[in-house]
């Protein structure tokens, strides 16, 4: 946990922002993998953890702003539960560490909420993302399960996002711990991968590195020789000479803060000439986008900077032609770069997106695009000091997309499809790093990890 004062202050800021009413912050439940007692690794809800600080299942925090009352609902372990999992601090003890003075049994939540409904009080809750919480809120608030998300509180969503978006110094310490574990995971992948190994083997070593350093996976590891597909998780593919491996992985430390990085490396000891050419284009795009980071920059503009840099490099290879500003405006770059440049990062690897991506990455006046490629940009709004985000441009040669667009002659005024076809079996390359927006510029988070083609090859010198 952070200090007691941290959690007290966080709740005070939230209460002031909301003004009145009742705030419900549910903790998560344990979830069975294939039967009830064989559970997945427990992951607490991030907003509950942010305000209550207690990382254990089956808890609810209710904040009654008008009565200036904060109640933690939950139960201590029974002796039978202790037999299986060992002793735990009492819930009152945990509550005291976060400045919550009122603790009641979990069974009391229903009566409190039903009474609030009867009194027609304003009740604020976030859109739930787990079925168990949806059903409980549905029962207690007398709202059909299908309507729960629609009835969630937009003011609460905006207030929490506004607060959690700005990372404090104590949070940054935890984020950098997670980023450093993430870098170690990548080093393990780059240094251990050999021809003849399966993707699974390397992914297992990556996950083992996270656990051995006191962390867990922030998300399922993307590790593949088919890097042209953006979120292709590790499988049984066998690494072969001449292929590329794309590894996108991240650690979550014991305070539940995340890291998220991507590196692409050759299965062979060195990149081929063709691979190095494309790699360097991606690297230039990443560096160009990073150079734009500062308060006042719209991240959408950083994204478009990377898009133009990618087309500039591809034009030098003869894959692209024509006016590049027009090509980007038309969307021709999305044949090669189909996703967004990055996203916010913190307690969630895609920070707060469960609350609402339209509130995290966009504003009342800046709305999300519906166009292919640009609609996948998770963060577009103006950057501010204290934001933590990722920058991850890539080039992806997707044979199915190339073939379809060539038949349609889509963007044929900008794309030399005959030249592109020579890359149809290339795969994909992505480079990703994590950054803090500072008062005047940006700061790379964590210890630097090999990024140039030459530095990657030096690590592959087995």
Secondary structure, DSSP 8 states (H G I E B T S, - for coil): ---HHHHHHHHHHHHHHH-SSEEEEE-----EEEETTEE------HHHHHHH----SS-EEEEETTTTEEEEE-----HHHHHHH-----HHHHHHHTT--EEE-GGGHHHHHHHHHHTT--EEE----SHHHHHHHHHHHT--GGGHHHHS-HHHHHHHHHHHTS--HHHHHHHHHHHHHHHHHHHHHHHH--TT-BHHHHHHHHHHHHHHTT-EESS--EEES-TTSTT----S-B--TT-EEEEEE-EE-TT--B--EEEEEESSSS--HHHHHHHHHHHHHHHHHHHT-STT-BHHHHHHHHHHHHHHHHHHTTSB-S-HHHHHHHTGGGGT--S-S--B-SSSSSTTHHHHHHHHS--SSS----STTGGG-S--SB--TT-EEEE--EEE--HHHHHHHHHHTTTTTTB-HHHHHTTTT--EEE-BEEEEE-SSSEEE-SS----SHHHHHHHT--
